[in-house]
Amino acid sequence: MRDALLYLAIAAICGVVFVPMHVVAVRARRGEKLVRSLAVTIALSAVIGAAVGWWVLGSGFTSQDTRLLASVAGGLTFAGYAGVYCLVGPISVDRSVSSHIAELVFLGPGHRLKQADLFRLYTHADVLEKRFRDCLETGIIERRGEELAMTPWGATIARFYLALGKGLGMRLWYLDRHNGQGR
């Protein structure tokens, strides 16, 4: 039981390291390159937290093998939970159109907003421009003169999302226009 509690303590140490590092990284970049910042802070926090746990809590384990297992597993457990937090939290705040709509309506007088005002405040161009910059910065697409081209990494991502959408039977409305069906 003591080993299990020490394992949980290592995951908690990773979290304690992550919180200030995460806040500083996001604020320093003002939300730019968010996914990369989150990935780096999660990885660093897992390594630092596991190392601190190894050194600080090491004598409390019943064996060296258990100490090693708990240190590695504690870091990996933290990384998994931090990844879920990032998807549900900061990444949704940054990327979710539904989140942005809900926030704007909430901020309206009496938590109400006319549709025309919503579309004036949050244009389609805003959404597209932000995602476009993200795709360029993360190397999903690249400029080649006047054209945009897929990178090998971007093509892998596109294939995955197309297969996932098709496999789930989702209607991807923008593909209807691309295929000439939405005219």
C-alpha atoms as an extended CHARMM CRD file, in Angstrom:
* protein
*
       183  EXT
         1         1  MET       CA              0.0000000000        0.0000000000        0.0000000000  PROA      1               0.0000000000
         2         2  ARG       CA              2.8660000000        2.3660000000        0.8400000000  PROA      2               0.0000000000
         3         3  ASP       CA              4.3840000000        1.8200000000       -2.6280000000  PROA      3               0.0000000000
         4         4  ALA       CA              1.0660000000        2.6790000000       -4.2810000000  PROA      4               0.0000000000
         5         5  LEU       CA              0.8030000000        5.8800000000       -2.2630000000  PROA      5               0.0000000000
         6         6  LEU       CA              4.3640000000        6.8380000000       -3.1910000000  PROA      6               0.0000000000
         7         7  TYR       CA              3.5550000000        6.1940000000       -6.8550000000  PROA      7               0.0000000000
         8         8  LEU       CA              0.5750000000        8.5640000000       -6.5550000000  PROA      8               0.0000000000
         9         9  ALA       CA              2.8180000000       11.0750000000       -4.7950000000  PROA      9               0.0000000000
        10        10  ILE       CA              5.2100000000       11.0220000000       -7.7630000000  PROA      10              0.0000000000
        11        11  ALA       CA              2.3300000000       11.7320000000      -10.1550000000  PROA      11              0.0000000000
        12        12  ALA       CA              1.2670000000       14.5700000000       -7.8370000000  PROA      12              0.0000000000
        13        13  ILE       CA              4.8020000000       16.0010000000       -7.7850000000  PROA      13              0.0000000000
        14        14  CYS       CA              4.7040000000       16.0700000000      -11.5910000000  PROA      14              0.0000000000
        15        15  GLY       CA              1.4550000000       18.0440000000      -11.3500000000  PROA      15              0.0000000000
        16        16  VAL       CA              2.9450000000       20.5060000000       -8.8740000000  PROA      16              0.0000000000
        17        17  VAL       CA              5.8600000000       21.0790000000      -11.2620000000  PROA      17              0.0000000000
        18        18  PHE       CA              3.4880000000       21.3880000000      -14.2480000000  PROA      18              0.0000000000
        19        19  VAL       CA              1.0700000000       24.0470000000      -12.9790000000  PROA      19              0.0000000000
        20        20  PRO       CA              3.4370000000       27.0260000000      -12.6900000000  PROA      20              0.0000000000
        21        21  MET       CA              5.4800000000       25.9460000000      -15.7160000000  PROA      21              0.0000000000
        22        22  HSD       CA              2.2920000000       25.6410000000      -17.7750000000  PROA      22              0.0000000000
        23        23  VAL       CA              0.9510000000       29.0350000000      -16.7020000000  PROA      23              0.0000000000
        24        24  VAL       CA              4.2670000000       30.7730000000      -17.4000000000  PROA      24              0.0000000000
        25        25  ALA       CA              4.6600000000       29.1170000000      -20.8170000000  PROA      25              0.0000000000
        26        26  VAL       CA              1.1340000000       29.9610000000      -22.0030000000  PROA      26              0.0000000000
        27        27  ARG       CA              1.2940000000       33.5290000000      -20.7150000000  PROA      27              0.0000000000
        28        28  ALA       CA              4.7750000000       34.1330000000      -22.1210000000  PROA      28              0.0000000000
        29        29  ARG       CA              3.6070000000       33.1120000000      -25.5870000000  PROA      29              0.0000000000
        30        30  ARG       CA              0.1360000000       34.6640000000      -25.1670000000  PROA      30              0.0000000000
        31        31  GLY       CA             -1.3880000000       31.4000000000      -26.3400000000  PROA      31              0.0000000000
        32        32  GLU       CA              0.7100000000       31.1610000000      -29.5170000000  PROA      32              0.0000000000
        33        33  LYS       CA              2.0560000000       27.7030000000      -30.3640000000  PROA      33              0.0000000000
        34        34  LEU       CA             -0.1570000000       26.3810000000      -27.5780000000  PROA      34              0.0000000000
        35        35  VAL       CA              0.0150000000       22.6890000000      -28.4270000000  PROA      35              0.0000000000
        36        36  ARG       CA              3.8010000000       22.7260000000      -28.5960000000  PROA      36              0.0000000000
        37        37  SER       CA              4.0590000000       24.6640000000      -25.3120000000  PROA      37              0.0000000000
        38        38  LEU       CA              1.7210000000       22.2070000000      -23.6110000000  PROA      38              0.0000000000
        39        39  ALA       CA              3.5720000000       19.1680000000      -24.9300000000  PROA      39              0.0000000000
        40        40  VAL       CA              6.9260000000       20.5170000000      -23.7890000000  PROA      40              0.0000000000
        41        41  THR       CA              5.6750000000       21.4880000000      -20.3320000000  PROA      41              0.0000000000
        42        42  ILE       CA              3.9770000000       18.1040000000      -19.8740000000  PROA      42              0.0000000000
        43        43  ALA       CA              7.1420000000       16.2250000000      -20.8860000000  PROA      43              0.0000000000
        44        44  LEU       CA              9.4300000000       18.3620000000      -18.7260000000  PROA      44              0.0000000000
        45        45  SER       CA              7.0790000000       18.1060000000      -15.7510000000  PROA      45              0.0000000000
        46        46  ALA       CA              6.8890000000       14.3250000000      -16.0630000000  PROA      46              0.0000000000
        47        47  VAL       CA             10.6780000000       13.9700000000      -16.1980000000  PROA      47              0.0000000000
        48        48  ILE       CA             11.3390000000       16.4880000000      -13.4150000000  PROA      48              0.0000000000
        49        49  GLY       CA              8.5740000000       15.1190000000      -11.1980000000  PROA      49              0.0000000000
        50        50  ALA       CA              9.6990000000       11.5170000000      -11.6750000000  PROA      50              0.0000000000
        51        51  ALA       CA             13.3270000000       12.4710000000      -10.9420000000  PROA      51              0.0000000000
        52        52  VAL       CA             12.3660000000       14.4370000000       -7.8330000000  PROA      52              0.0000000000
        53        53  GLY       CA             10.1650000000       11.5560000000       -6.6950000000  PROA      53              0.0000000000
        54        54  TRP       CA             13.0210000000        9.1240000000       -7.2970000000  PROA      54              0.0000000000
        55        55  TRP       CA             15.4110000000       11.1350000000       -5.1430000000  PROA      55              0.0000000000
        56        56  VAL       CA             13.0940000000       12.4720000000       -2.4570000000  PROA      56              0.0000000000
        57        57  LEU       CA             10.8080000000        9.4720000000       -1.9680000000  PROA      57              0.0000000000
        58        58  GLY       CA             13.2630000000        6.7370000000       -2.9530000000  PROA      58              0.0000000000
        59        59  SER       CA             14.0270000000        5.4390000000        0.5070000000  PROA      59              0.0000000000
        60        60  GLY       CA             10.3360000000        4.8420000000        1.2000000000  PROA      60              0.0000000000
        61        61  PHE       CA              9.8780000000        2.1030000000       -1.4060000000  PROA      61              0.0000000000
        62        62  THR       CA             10.0210000000       -1.5680000000       -0.5300000000  PROA      62              0.0000000000
        63        63  SER       CA             12.5320000000       -2.3110000000       -3.3160000000  PROA      63              0.0000000000
        64        64  GLN       CA             14.5870000000       -0.6380000000       -6.0190000000  PROA      64              0.0000000000
        65        65  ASP       CA             12.4920000000       -2.2890000000       -8.7180000000  PROA      65              0.0000000000
        66        66  THR       CA              9.3190000000       -0.8590000000       -7.1990000000  PROA      66              0.0000000000
        67        67  ARG       CA             11.0090000000        2.5330000000       -6.9170000000  PROA      67              0.0000000000
        68        68  LEU       CA             11.8990000000        2.4690000000      -10.6240000000  PROA      68              0.0000000000
        69        69  LEU       CA              8.4560000000        1.2560000000      -11.6710000000  PROA      69              0.0000000000
        70        70  ALA       CA              6.6770000000        3.8790000000       -9.5630000000  PROA      70              0.0000000000
        71        71  SER       CA              8.8890000000        6.6840000000      -10.8530000000  PROA      71              0.0000000000
        72        72  VAL       CA              8.3410000000        5.8040000000      -14.5030000000  PROA      72              0.0000000000
        73        73  ALA       CA              4.6510000000        4.9790000000      -14.0570000000  PROA      73              0.0000000000
        74        74  GLY       CA              4.0470000000        8.1190000000      -11.9880000000  PROA      74              0.0000000000
        75        75  GLY       CA              5.5000000000       10.3060000000      -14.7480000000  PROA      75              0.0000000000
        76        76  LEU       CA              3.5240000000        8.4970000000      -17.4480000000  PROA      76              0.0000000000
        77        77  THR       CA              0.3210000000        8.6060000000      -15.4100000000  PROA      77              0.0000000000
        78        78  PHE       CA              0.7380000000       12.3340000000      -14.9450000000  PROA      78              0.0000000000
        79        79  ALA       CA              1.3770000000       12.8050000000      -18.6800000000  PROA      79              0.0000000000
        80        80  GLY       CA             -1.8490000000       10.9750000000      -19.5410000000  PROA      80              0.0000000000
        81        81  TYR       CA             -3.9820000000       13.0270000000      -17.1810000000  PROA      81              0.0000000000
        82        82  ALA       CA             -2.2570000000       16.2640000000      -18.1920000000  PROA      82              0.0000000000
        83        83  GLY       CA             -2.9460000000       15.4500000000      -21.8460000000  PROA      83              0.0000000000
        84        84  VAL       CA             -6.6480000000       15.0170000000      -21.1200000000  PROA      84              0.0000000000
        85        85  TYR       CA             -6.6770000000       18.2890000000      -19.1500000000  PROA      85              0.0000000000
        86        86  CYS       CA             -5.0070000000       20.1070000000      -22.0450000000  PROA      86              0.0000000000
        87        87  LEU       CA             -7.5010000000       18.8080000000      -24.5870000000  PROA      87              0.0000000000
        88        88  VAL       CA            -10.5190000000       19.6400000000      -22.4420000000  PROA      88              0.0000000000
        89        89  GLY       CA             -9.0590000000       22.8720000000      -21.0520000000  PROA      89              0.0000000000
        90        90  PRO       CA             -6.5850000000       25.1640000000      -22.8260000000  PROA      90              0.0000000000
        91        91  ILE       CA             -6.8490000000       23.5900000000      -26.2730000000  PROA      91              0.0000000000
        92        92  SER       CA            -10.6500000000       23.8390000000      -26.1960000000  PROA      92              0.0000000000
        93        93  VAL       CA            -10.4300000000       27.4500000000      -25.0060000000  PROA      93              0.0000000000
        94        94  ASP       CA             -8.1260000000       28.1860000000      -27.9340000000  PROA      94              0.0000000000
        95        95  ARG       CA             -9.6820000000       26.1100000000      -30.7130000000  PROA      95              0.0000000000
        96        96  SER       CA            -13.2950000000       25.2690000000      -29.9850000000  PROA      96              0.0000000000
        97        97  VAL       CA            -15.7160000000       27.3280000000      -32.0490000000  PROA      97              0.0000000000
        98        98  SER       CA            -18.5160000000       26.1710000000      -29.7550000000  PROA      98              0.0000000000
        99        99  SER       CA            -16.5570000000       27.4280000000      -26.7480000000  PROA      99              0.0000000000
       100       100  HSD       CA            -16.0430000000       30.8020000000      -28.4180000000  PROA      100             0.0000000000
       101       101  ILE       CA            -19.7420000000       31.0940000000      -29.2660000000  PROA      101             0.0000000000
       102       102  ALA       CA            -20.7420000000       30.1930000000      -25.7120000000  PROA      102             0.0000000000
       103       103  GLU       CA            -18.2950000000       32.7390000000      -24.2810000000  PROA      103             0.0000000000
       104       104  LEU       CA            -19.5410000000       35.5630000000      -26.5220000000  PROA      104             0.0000000000
       105       105  VAL       CA            -23.2100000000       34.8610000000      -25.7580000000  PROA      105             0.0000000000
       106       106  PHE       CA            -22.3740000000       34.6340000000      -22.0490000000  PROA      106             0.0000000000
       107       107  LEU       CA            -20.6000000000       38.0120000000      -22.1640000000  PROA      107             0.0000000000
       108       108  GLY       CA            -23.6070000000       39.6500000000      -23.8540000000  PROA      108             0.0000000000
       109       109  PRO       CA            -26.0000000000       41.7520000000      -21.7880000000  PROA      109             0.0000000000
       110       110  GLY       CA            -28.1530000000       39.3690000000      -19.7670000000  PROA      110             0.0000000000
       111       111  HSD       CA            -26.1620000000       36.4830000000      -21.2770000000  PROA      111             0.0000000000
       112       112  ARG       CA            -27.9310000000       37.0680000000      -24.6020000000  PROA      112             0.0000000000
       113       113  LEU       CA            -26.7640000000       38.1050000000      -28.0300000000  PROA      113             0.0000000000
       114       114  LYS       CA            -28.4350000000       38.5130000000      -31.3870000000  PROA      114             0.0000000000
       115       115  GLN       CA            -27.1970000000       36.1790000000      -34.0810000000  PROA      115             0.0000000000
       116       116  ALA       CA            -26.1860000000       39.1360000000      -36.2620000000  PROA      116             0.0000000000
       117       117  ASP       CA            -24.0730000000       40.5210000000      -33.3930000000  PROA      117             0.0000000000
       118       118  LEU       CA            -22.4580000000       37.1320000000      -32.8560000000  PROA      118             0.0000000000
       119       119  PHE       CA            -21.4970000000       36.9030000000      -36.5360000000  PROA      119             0.0000000000
       120       120  ARG       CA            -20.1800000000       40.4860000000      -36.4120000000  PROA      120             0.0000000000
       121       121  LEU       CA            -18.0520000000       39.7640000000      -33.3330000000  PROA      121             0.0000000000
       122       122  TYR       CA            -16.7880000000       36.3560000000      -34.3890000000  PROA      122             0.0000000000
       123       123  THR       CA            -16.3230000000       36.0600000000      -38.1020000000  PROA      123             0.0000000000
       124       124  HSD       CA            -15.6180000000       32.9580000000      -40.1010000000  PROA      124             0.0000000000
       125       125  ALA       CA            -12.4490000000       34.6690000000      -41.3300000000  PROA      125             0.0000000000
       126       126  ASP       CA            -11.1730000000       34.9010000000      -37.7270000000  PROA      126             0.0000000000
       127       127  VAL       CA            -11.5410000000       31.1720000000      -37.2500000000  PROA      127             0.0000000000
       128       128  LEU       CA            -10.0020000000       30.2720000000      -40.5930000000  PROA      128             0.0000000000
       129       129  GLU       CA             -7.0740000000       32.6700000000      -40.1640000000  PROA      129             0.0000000000
       130       130  LYS       CA             -6.1630000000       31.3000000000      -36.7150000000  PROA      130             0.0000000000
       131       131  ARG       CA             -6.3190000000       27.6740000000      -37.8500000000  PROA      131             0.0000000000
       132       132  PHE       CA             -4.4070000000       28.5610000000      -41.0450000000  PROA      132             0.0000000000
       133       133  ARG       CA             -1.5570000000       30.1520000000      -39.0310000000  PROA      133             0.0000000000
       134       134  ASP       CA             -1.5090000000       27.1310000000      -36.7290000000  PROA      134             0.0000000000
       135       135  CYS       CA             -1.2250000000       24.7650000000      -39.7020000000  PROA      135             0.0000000000
       136       136  LEU       CA              1.6970000000       26.7600000000      -41.1180000000  PROA      136             0.0000000000
       137       137  GLU       CA              3.4870000000       27.0480000000      -37.7610000000  PROA      137             0.0000000000
       138       138  THR       CA              3.1350000000       23.3720000000      -36.9080000000  PROA      138             0.0000000000
       139       139  GLY       CA              4.2670000000       22.2220000000      -40.3430000000  PROA      139             0.0000000000
       140       140  ILE       CA              1.0060000000       20.6370000000      -41.4730000000  PROA      140             0.0000000000
       141       141  ILE       CA              1.0050000000       22.7610000000      -44.6180000000  PROA      141             0.0000000000
       142       142  GLU       CA              3.5910000000       25.0010000000      -46.2320000000  PROA      142             0.0000000000
       143       143  ARG       CA              3.5990000000       27.8310000000      -48.7430000000  PROA      143             0.0000000000
       144       144  ARG       CA              5.0490000000       27.1880000000      -52.1650000000  PROA      144             0.0000000000
       145       145  GLY       CA              4.7610000000       30.4760000000      -53.9920000000  PROA      145             0.0000000000
       146       146  GLU       CA              1.0480000000       31.2130000000      -54.3520000000  PROA      146             0.0000000000
       147       147  GLU       CA             -0.0020000000       27.6840000000      -53.3970000000  PROA      147             0.0000000000
       148       148  LEU       CA             -0.3730000000       25.7900000000      -50.1760000000  PROA      148             0.0000000000
       149       149  ALA       CA              1.0540000000       22.2730000000      -50.1180000000  PROA      149             0.0000000000
       150       150  MET       CA              0.7720000000       19.3710000000      -47.7140000000  PROA      150             0.0000000000
       151       151  THR       CA              3.8230000000       18.2830000000      -45.8230000000  PROA      151             0.0000000000
       152       152  PRO       CA              4.2870000000       14.5480000000      -45.2380000000  PROA      152             0.0000000000
       153       153  TRP       CA              3.2310000000       15.0880000000      -41.5990000000  PROA      153             0.0000000000
       154       154  GLY       CA              0.1500000000       17.0300000000      -42.7270000000  PROA      154             0.0000000000
       155       155  ALA       CA             -0.7960000000       14.3130000000      -45.2140000000  PROA      155             0.0000000000
       156       156  THR       CA             -0.6560000000       11.7310000000      -42.4340000000  PROA      156             0.0000000000
       157       157  ILE       CA             -2.9410000000       13.8720000000      -40.2750000000  PROA      157             0.0000000000
       158       158  ALA       CA             -5.3560000000       14.4870000000      -43.1750000000  PROA      158             0.0000000000
       159       159  ARG       CA             -5.5770000000       10.7630000000      -43.9900000000  PROA      159             0.0000000000
       160       160  PHE       CA             -6.2440000000        9.9580000000      -40.3370000000  PROA      160             0.0000000000
       161       161  TYR       CA             -9.0520000000       12.5100000000      -39.9610000000  PROA      161             0.0000000000
       162       162  LEU       CA            -10.6420000000       11.6110000000      -43.3030000000  PROA      162             0.0000000000
       163       163  ALA       CA            -10.6180000000        7.9120000000      -42.4020000000  PROA      163             0.0000000000
       164       164  LEU       CA            -11.9370000000        8.6040000000      -38.9060000000  PROA      164             0.0000000000
       165       165  GLY       CA            -14.7770000000       10.7700000000      -40.2120000000  PROA      165             0.0000000000
       166       166  LYS       CA            -15.6840000000        8.2470000000      -42.8960000000  PROA      166             0.0000000000
       167       167  GLY       CA            -15.4330000000        5.3060000000      -40.4990000000  PROA      167             0.0000000000
       168       168  LEU       CA            -17.7530000000        7.0200000000      -38.0360000000  PROA      168             0.0000000000
       169       169  GLY       CA            -20.2060000000        7.9450000000      -40.7890000000  PROA      169             0.0000000000
       170       170  MET       CA            -19.8730000000       11.6610000000      -40.0920000000  PROA      170             0.0000000000
       171       171  ARG       CA            -21.0990000000       14.1410000000      -42.6950000000  PROA      171             0.0000000000
       172       172  LEU       CA            -18.1990000000       16.4950000000      -43.2540000000  PROA      172             0.0000000000
       173       173  TRP       CA            -20.1380000000       19.3490000000      -44.9140000000  PROA      173             0.0000000000
       174       174  TYR       CA            -17.0680000000       21.1470000000      -46.2760000000  PROA      174             0.0000000000
       175       175  LEU       CA            -16.1530000000       18.0540000000      -48.2920000000  PROA      175             0.0000000000
       176       176  ASP       CA            -19.5320000000       18.2660000000      -50.0510000000  PROA      176             0.0000000000
       177       177  ARG       CA            -18.4640000000       21.6390000000      -51.4950000000  PROA      177             0.0000000000
       178       178  HSD       CA            -15.0420000000       20.2740000000      -52.4190000000  PROA      178             0.0000000000
       179       179  ASN       CA            -16.6160000000       17.3470000000      -54.2640000000  PROA      179             0.0000000000
       180       180  GLY       CA            -19.0340000000       19.6590000000      -56.1160000000  PROA      180             0.0000000000
       181       181  GLN       CA            -22.1640000000       18.4720000000      -54.2920000000  PROA      181             0.0000000000
       182       182  GLY       CA            -22.7660000000       21.6360000000      -52.2780000000  PROA      182             0.0000000000
       183       183  ARG       CA            -23.2620000000       24.0920000000      -55.1760000000  PROA      183             0.0000000000
